[in-house]
């Protein structure tokens, strides 16, 4: 049986397609496209850069799934009511943390 652990709680898990790479196993290197490239960026670099970028030359293995194209996620159909409550609280806390980090980056922190 597959399991995942969060906050010292182990719950049933299953494999799902990676949300980060949408199952491709690769992503654009954040060092090349850290904040998203604009048309001006492509114009500066020239047509060869655009062709290379679009063909995946700058891609790296997905940072989330490590190129496997799938990740373990909670198998919500097999969770007890208590596990579901704990898991939902964990997701809420994680979302709040990610939001806080986002706004701190936007503020230049």
Residue, then its C-alpha position, 0 to 999 in steps of 0.5 A: x500500500x502506498x502512503x505519504x506522511x505529513x505532520x507525522x501522520x501517514x495516510x493512504x496515497x496514490x499516483x497522480x499526474x504531476x501538476x507542475x509539468x502536466x506529466x511531461x517530466x520536464x519544465x523550463x529551467x527557472x534560471x532561463x525563465x525565472x519570471x517569464x520571458x516577454x516578447x522584448x526578451x525574445x527580440x533581444x536574444x534573436x530568432x535562434x533563442x526563440x526556436x531553442x526555447x520553444x523546442x525545449x533546449x532549456x528544459x530540465x527535469x521537473x523539480x516536483x516529480x524529478x522527471x517521473x511525470x507522476x507524484x504521490x498524492x493523498x488517496x482521498x477515497x481511502x481516508x478516514x474522516x479524521x484523516x481527511x480533516x487533518x489532511x484538509x487542515x494541512x492543505x489549508x496551512x500550506x496554502x496560507x504559507x505559500x500565499x504569505x511567501x508570494x506576497x513577501x516576494x512581491x513586496x521585495x522581501 
